[in-house]
Every structure is written in structure tokens, then in C-alpha cells.
Amino acid sequence: MSTTVAISTFTLLFLAEIGDKSQLVAIALAHRYKPTPVLAGICSAFLLLTLMAASIGSVLQEWLSQAALLLVAGLLFLVFAYRTWREQHEDQPIEQGAGHRTAFLTSFTLILVAELGDKTQLATMALSAQSESVPSVVLGATLALWATSLLGVFAGARLLRHIPAAWVRRASTLLFLTFGLIATWRAVALWS
């Protein structure tokens, strides 16, 4: 287990997820249901998504050389930096069906569907593919996603009023750009 990998993964994904759609879903669900089952559903969905992404990243690590993985990861991070910078906020209200689903299942399903293939899941996949400590990536990613969910449920609305979304987006872009440039540089160095 690498503390450095876990902390860097946590930081990257935490900043990328602040103000993202999953946090808006958490805020909306917390207004409709009790916080405990909402958090349980959201955290379960994020754990499943993170484990899926890390597994795919680990498989890629066995199939590709380290230089190729670093290059792919670097390019993915550069794409994420671009997408984060250009991303428009879609602050649309979350609409729930009139059914009698439990708060847990509703939260789990909404997060699973909303985040499947999202930039944070792809970033987790890329980090897992280039890391020698996949458990550290899983730990950092899971804790980051859980922390942003907690903020969304308990303090998200107030927090987002005091920190401009543009600042969070810029910080995420800078982190993705930094990780992308470092990974690409390491790939080029390995091929040299």
C-alpha cells in the first residue's frame, strides 16, 4: 500500500468531483430522503464503480508495456483536462419517478448510471493501469468519492455558494493537466 498514491488519487478525484453531477444528485436525494440510506446507496455505488475501474486498469497493465500504459494514461488525463476546462454546468433538477423505491436503491441506481464511464471512473482506470499499487488507487478514489458525497448530502449547497464552481473546475483541470504531462513525459523517457 502506497500512501503517496492514495493521497494523490484522493486529491485528484476529490477536486474533479466537487460540483459534479453526482454531488448534485446527492443534494437532491438528501432533500427527498433521510441522509443515512442516501449515503449508503451512493457509497455502495461508488465502491462498485471504483472496483470495476481498477480491475479494468489492472488487466490493461498486463497486456501493455509500461511505456504504452503511461502514454495512454497521460493522453487520457490531457483529454480529461480539456473536457473539465470546457465542461458546461448542467444544473438541471433531478426528477424522481413516482414509484415507492427505497432511498438506498434510488441513490445506488442514480449514481451507478450517472457515473458509469464518467471522467472520475476513467481517471481511476488510468491511475490503476499505471500504478504499482492498485489497492492504493482504489482506497484513494473510493475515499474521495465518498467524501464528495458526504459534502453533497450534508454541506454541498452551502459549500458551492462560497466556492465558485469555476475555481474548482480550474483546480481539477490543472491537476489533470499535471498528471497527463508527467505520465506522457515518463512514457517518452522509457522509450528513449
Backbone torsions as a table, in degrees:
resi	resn	phi	psi	omega
1	MET	NA	130.9	-178.8
2	SER	-112.0	116.3	179.2
3	THR	-64.1	-38.8	-179.8
4	THR	-61.8	-44.8	179.1
5	VAL	-64.3	-44.1	-179.8
6	ALA	-62.5	-43.7	-178.6
7	ILE	-68.3	-42.9	-179.6
8	SER	-67.7	-38.1	175.9
9	THR	-63.6	-46.0	178.5
10	PHE	-56.4	-49.7	-176.9
11	THR	-61.0	-47.7	-178.7
12	LEU	-60.0	-51.1	-175.7
13	LEU	-74.2	-32.1	177.3
14	PHE	-61.4	-49.8	-179.5
15	LEU	-66.1	-36.5	-179.7
16	ALA	-68.3	-29.9	-173.6
17	GLU	-91.5	-17.9	179.3
18	ILE	-61.5	126.3	178.8
19	GLY	78.4	4.3	-180.0
20	ASP	-79.1	172.9	-175.7
21	LYS	-59.7	-32.7	-179.8
22	SER	-66.1	-32.9	177.3
23	GLN	-71.0	-36.8	175.6
24	LEU	-65.6	-37.5	175.8
25	VAL	-63.1	-44.0	179.6
26	ALA	-60.6	-42.1	178.6
27	ILE	-62.5	-47.7	-178.7
28	ALA	-62.8	-43.5	-179.4
29	LEU	-67.3	-35.6	179.2
30	ALA	-66.5	-26.5	176.4
31	HIS	-76.5	-24.5	-175.6
32	ARG	-95.1	-35.8	-174.4
33	TYR	-125.5	173.3	174.9
34	LYS	-70.6	145.3	-174.1
35	PRO	-62.5	-36.4	-173.8
36	THR	-61.0	-52.3	179.0
37	PRO	-68.4	-28.2	176.2
38	VAL	-64.1	-49.0	179.1
39	LEU	-62.7	-40.4	179.4
40	ALA	-61.9	-43.5	178.7
41	GLY	-65.6	-45.7	-179.8
42	ILE	-64.0	-46.5	-178.2
43	CYS	-65.4	-37.0	177.1
44	SER	-64.5	-43.0	179.1
45	ALA	-63.5	-43.9	179.8
46	PHE	-65.5	-37.0	177.1
47	LEU	-62.8	-45.8	178.4
48	LEU	-61.1	-46.6	-179.8
49	LEU	-62.1	-41.0	-179.4
50	THR	-67.1	-43.1	178.4
51	LEU	-63.5	-39.6	177.1
52	MET	-62.1	-47.1	-178.1
53	ALA	-64.2	-42.5	-179.8
54	ALA	-66.3	-37.1	178.8
55	SER	-64.5	-44.2	178.7
56	ILE	-64.2	-41.8	177.9
57	GLY	-62.4	-39.0	178.7
58	SER	-66.2	-39.0	178.1
59	VAL	-63.9	-43.0	178.2
60	LEU	-59.9	-35.1	-178.6
61	GLN	-63.1	-32.5	179.8
62	GLU	-76.3	-27.8	-174.6
63	TRP	-89.7	-27.6	-173.8
64	LEU	-116.2	154.8	176.2
65	SER	-69.3	161.7	-179.4
66	GLN	-61.9	-39.7	179.7
67	ALA	-64.2	-42.0	179.0
68	ALA	-65.5	-41.5	178.3
69	LEU	-62.8	-43.8	179.2
70	LEU	-62.7	-40.4	179.2
71	LEU	-64.7	-46.6	178.6
72	VAL	-61.7	-46.2	179.4
73	ALA	-61.9	-43.9	179.1
74	GLY	-60.8	-44.5	178.7
75	LEU	-65.3	-40.0	176.6
76	LEU	-60.5	-44.7	179.4
77	PHE	-63.8	-36.9	177.2
78	LEU	-66.3	-37.7	175.1
79	VAL	-64.1	-42.8	179.0
80	PHE	-62.7	-38.9	178.2
81	ALA	-60.9	-45.8	179.1
82	TYR	-63.1	-47.4	-178.9
83	ARG	-62.9	-40.4	180.0
84	THR	-65.5	-40.8	180.0
85	TRP	-64.9	-40.8	-175.7
86	ARG	-87.7	-12.5	-173.1
87	GLU	-59.2	130.9	175.2
88	GLN	-92.1	142.8	176.2
89	HIS	-76.5	129.0	177.4
90	GLU	-109.1	71.4	-176.8
91	ASP	-79.1	62.3	178.6
92	GLN	-92.9	144.5	179.7
93	PRO	-65.8	147.1	178.0
94	ILE	-84.4	126.1	179.8
95	GLU	-105.7	129.8	178.7
96	GLN	-102.0	149.1	173.9
97	GLY	-70.9	166.9	-178.0
98	ALA	-86.1	6.0	-178.6
99	GLY	-69.3	174.3	-177.8
100	HIS	-106.2	42.2	177.4
101	ARG	-69.0	153.7	178.1
102	THR	-74.7	160.2	179.1
103	ALA	-61.5	-36.8	-179.8
104	PHE	-62.7	-52.2	-177.0
105	LEU	-65.7	-37.8	178.1
106	THR	-63.6	-46.5	-179.4
107	SER	-64.3	-46.1	-179.7
108	PHE	-59.0	-48.3	-176.5
109	THR	-66.3	-45.7	-179.2
110	LEU	-61.2	-44.8	-179.6
111	ILE	-68.2	-42.6	-179.8
112	LEU	-58.5	-46.2	-178.9
113	VAL	-71.8	-42.7	-176.9
114	ALA	-66.6	-34.2	-173.1
115	GLU	-99.6	-9.4	-179.5
116	LEU	-61.7	117.4	-178.6
117	GLY	80.0	8.9	179.7
118	ASP	-71.2	166.5	-176.8
119	LYS	-59.7	-34.3	180.0
120	THR	-71.5	-34.2	176.4
121	GLN	-69.9	-41.6	177.1
122	LEU	-65.7	-36.6	177.1
123	ALA	-65.7	-40.0	177.2
124	THR	-62.6	-40.6	178.0
125	MET	-62.1	-45.9	-179.5
126	ALA	-66.0	-41.9	178.7
127	LEU	-63.8	-40.4	178.8
128	SER	-65.6	-37.9	-178.8
129	ALA	-66.9	-31.1	-177.0
130	GLN	-100.9	-5.9	-175.1
131	SER	-94.4	148.5	173.1
132	GLU	-90.2	-4.0	-178.7
133	SER	-129.3	75.2	-179.6
134	VAL	-58.8	-40.5	177.4
135	PRO	-58.5	-34.1	177.9
136	SER	-67.2	-38.1	176.8
137	VAL	-64.4	-46.0	179.4
138	VAL	-60.4	-44.8	179.9
139	LEU	-62.0	-50.7	-178.8
140	GLY	-62.4	-43.4	-179.1
141	ALA	-66.2	-45.9	-178.7
142	THR	-62.9	-46.2	179.8
143	LEU	-63.5	-37.6	178.4
144	ALA	-64.4	-45.4	-178.9
145	LEU	-68.0	-37.0	176.3
146	TRP	-67.3	-40.6	-179.3
147	ALA	-63.9	-42.8	178.7
148	THR	-68.0	-31.0	176.4
149	SER	-67.8	-41.6	175.9
150	LEU	-59.4	-44.4	177.3
151	LEU	-61.0	-41.6	179.6
152	GLY	-62.4	-41.4	-177.5
153	VAL	-74.8	-46.0	-171.5
154	PHE	-97.2	-33.5	-173.9
155	ALA	-140.8	7.2	-174.2
156	GLY	-57.6	-46.8	-177.0
157	ALA	-60.7	-43.4	179.8
158	ARG	-71.4	-41.6	-179.0
159	LEU	-60.1	-45.0	-178.0
160	LEU	-69.1	-21.9	175.1
161	ARG	-72.2	-27.5	-175.4
162	HIS	-97.7	-20.8	177.8
163	ILE	-115.9	113.7	-179.5
164	PRO	-58.6	135.3	-179.6
165	ALA	-57.7	-32.0	-179.9
166	ALA	-62.7	-36.7	178.9
167	TRP	-66.1	-43.8	179.6
168	VAL	-63.5	-42.4	179.3
169	ARG	-63.4	-40.6	179.1
170	ARG	-66.0	-41.5	178.6
171	ALA	-63.5	-41.6	177.8
172	SER	-63.7	-44.1	178.9
173	THR	-59.6	-44.8	-179.6
174	LEU	-62.7	-42.2	178.4
175	LEU	-65.5	-45.7	177.9
176	PHE	-60.3	-43.3	179.6
177	LEU	-61.9	-44.9	179.7
178	THR	-61.5	-49.5	178.8
179	PHE	-61.4	-38.8	179.9
180	GLY	-64.8	-44.9	-179.8
181	LEU	-67.4	-40.1	179.1
182	ILE	-64.8	-46.1	-179.4
183	ALA	-64.0	-42.2	179.6
184	THR	-65.4	-41.9	177.9
185	TRP	-62.2	-42.8	178.6
186	ARG	-64.1	-38.0	178.4
187	ALA	-63.9	-46.0	179.0
188	VAL	-62.7	-39.7	179.5
189	ALA	-64.5	-37.0	178.5
190	LEU	-69.0	-33.9	179.7
191	TRP	-79.1	-17.1	-178.2
192	SER	-76.4	NA	NA
